């Protein structure tokens, strides 16, 4: 995390800024003021939202550490946006001017409310880290406008892309504006009642098929579905609505049990960027959009807060290490939009200086025609601090483990911990109390579901800790040290037998990190030429896997009585490295598998 | 076949006619004449082509058997089209009028040349079965116009959807117009040199990534790819171009060995309706568009004629029985657009009176917003007679087996055979010579690749016949009878181990027909609850499969060390029917699998 946050601060945020300035997505706001729209409009209909996501990333990053250049840049962009907002609060560079489609004339695809949602999320980030400023005022005017236009007696519809729902609630909660929450409730209750037009992908694409209260599982466009669920959980908490919360929890639990990749990735279909049927999780062409991983984190983190079940924190961690961390390249200048679990032929390196027209670029690309993911990664990474710890007033719960200082408010006062760890490289995490209220601090540590055999050491005495929450038996005072040790041996995982694409295959995990076999195009044997020939072995250089090479023989027709027996398997066994899945694709064209065939 | 042809004559052709009249696709031609375009334009940009495909179906059907009502209807539609053709031969209801985009301004997506292609194919059908008429003259003017506009010195580009290439060659061959062939050559040589714009799906979508001469395998949009290959084979034959022929053969052989479903279906991706990578053939959501099956038949039949290899006739048969025959419902009033090999949840019955917005309707639908498949099935079924026999001047080759009269020209004179069979229900096919030249007739019979153990009986004496061509040893005269017996026991097939989605699964075939397990929503056990528990057994009511039921237990997270062992398998074995895949989905919502898990 720390590395990813540094990379974000040093490179990723500036990279997004560079591309959106270069492509004129930020310039759209200037063009609006100068009367050059629609002629000079650049980017897709939702490009404003990427500018807002960049501002959100900047706001969180500025909250993490001061940076006067970044502060200046942030303010300059906000000033350019401010000039575009109309007197009634409307703000969008795509609609409403002469030559443009009228405001709210295309709720299915226009993304106007979606853009406001990201504007409000940016404002939330700013208000939380620096207080109310120009951006917060812009967002407030937009929120007021939305309540005016889409409130009772107004347009009785919703946006084709959920996002304003959680944003209105978070923004309203922060500002104490109950009517924003009320507006979100209207949106959440309308969706699913077929208020949007039917489309080729079906109404489930934008979750307008069944209400969020009645749905059994996430379906349709995975980003839309997870964002919507995040809003539903927020509303359930605001309204103390147990029925809605349990509907949301039921949907996420079934989605995790039946529609999620081992990486935490969501979405099996390229077409419609959507969830597949239950257990339809083929590795090849897994869509697993980076943004859907982020949506999953948003929803799972809220379920963690709402239910207290550490299982949801496990899922946040899984998606962070295996989806969000997979997207950016090691240099922070290119991104995966989709995250396949199997590449059978080496991919193509994207040009460093060109926009990729395709979301499904073979390797990471610097920017996309639809470029939601880079800015989403930037804002998520900058805000990671928010996922680390929580408090129920009494105890401090550590949900995620990252080196650094953690502070949390309890009823007794502030608790500050110094966390020392190289997790997930190693499994030892030590906590030293540097500040505690006079009555001491209660500490509760998450033991991940995979971490059977974990131990907690307090006062030099170790005791075993089962997966779930491990509560430290005594109250801690300044200077106390607790050490959590998670078992980091490489694990072999199998899949539910209903997943056809994973029969007779195994995957490997180490701590929260999913591993993979990657073979550079220049190396002997592609991944599909290898078969698992034993248990993985941990070495000082990382885990290795014993494999055998196979030679496939092409039949003129690949189906028949004798075909299954065709490959020749070599007798000799050799070892190949198992690398973190999130690090694949950084060394040039390669083949890669997360799930490896056995025998 | 005979049943399908009767259904086509009685229902399918009229069904297509009804829907295109109702939706105004035929009416677009009237609207053009009456100056009501673009306001009254209905359907997608390529809807003209479906009217031409309907005419082609009518023309073949009229050639098969006279029908004065159908003849009248055919002529009426042709008359309505004739009025729209402009003085220079241009003919399209979507482009070129005030308020419409200019002619040829969108070659990537406009489909103007594609529509001409289907116009010419309809004209070929008419000219072959009835001689030159108004439709043939319209097509001739269009072809002249295309040569004018896209010839040397004209627009140096191609159509985003291949089709005019084989059409120009077949039409030119028929009329003796070499310049149509020359124009097709220009199109075939241009494509692959990046003459079209790059698009989100990549230039391979319309095969503009690599020339047809250099390509190694079919890729991109499967219908486009197969139609283009058909044109390339036609050109190779016209030009006596062995290099081009071998390029085409190489591509088809690799496509059959690595990118084709056991049904003969082509295309793994819903997105882009395209081929996947080698061995990327998941059963769930197999796209296998009906039209791609037809394109495969077009290309394989041409390869059969060009190379004489009966392997390609096997592929024609496979796609006919398992893709084309699967599309229409038993009543001929609804169609599959895509042909999945696995349905894990019962599908939704499409409304009988509504256009389905989605190609991937769960069950067959009466009509689609993009409705290429119903008219394509109709024209293919009406023309099936053309696939049955061929002659090399000396011998008559029987490539497909269907009851009826077969006539073929040889250098000695006409050969007529009476074919008596209920193939593929049974494996006995008997041929009686009813007319033969004075020197007798040479007969060669195709023994399909799956038919090891076949026998041929001549003069009451049986001898074994290996897969491939079985040449009857002596010349036959009138009254001679030959009986081919193909083994029809149900076969168990496995898949190449590189196909991840098919590991540890088997499929069942009987003769050329792929079988499946179908479970109605009302029956106990869905297909995913069954495991193969023995060999299939042939009974008088058809083949049955011994299975065991399994009970799956949902884990909160479906991956882990112990997960793979989760389902409980019941001890008792029972039998379920194996039905022809092409008959599934005719009895209401159901689950279905072609590939069944073992153990």
Interface residues (C-beta under 8 A of the other chain):
Chain A: X198 X199 X200 X201 X202 X253 X256 X257 X258 X260 X262 X269 X270 X271 X276 X277 X278 X279 X280 X282 X283 X284 X285 X311 X342 X344 X345 X357 X358 X359 X369 X449 X450 X491 X492 X493 X494 X495 X496 X497 X498 X499 X500 X501 X502 X503 X504 X505 X507 X528 X550 X552 X554 X555 X556 X557 X558 X559 X560 X561 X562 X563 X564 X565 X566 X567 X595 X597
Chain B: X198 X199 X200 X201 X202 X253 X256 X257 X258 X260 X262 X269 X270 X271 X276 X277 X278 X279 X280 X282 X283 X284 X285 X311 X342 X344 X345 X357 X358 X359 X369 X449 X450 X491 X492 X493 X494 X495 X496 X497 X498 X499 X500 X501 X502 X503 X504 X505 X507 X528 X550 X552 X554 X555 X556 X557 X558 X559 X560 X561 X562 X563 X564 X565 X566 X567 X595 X597
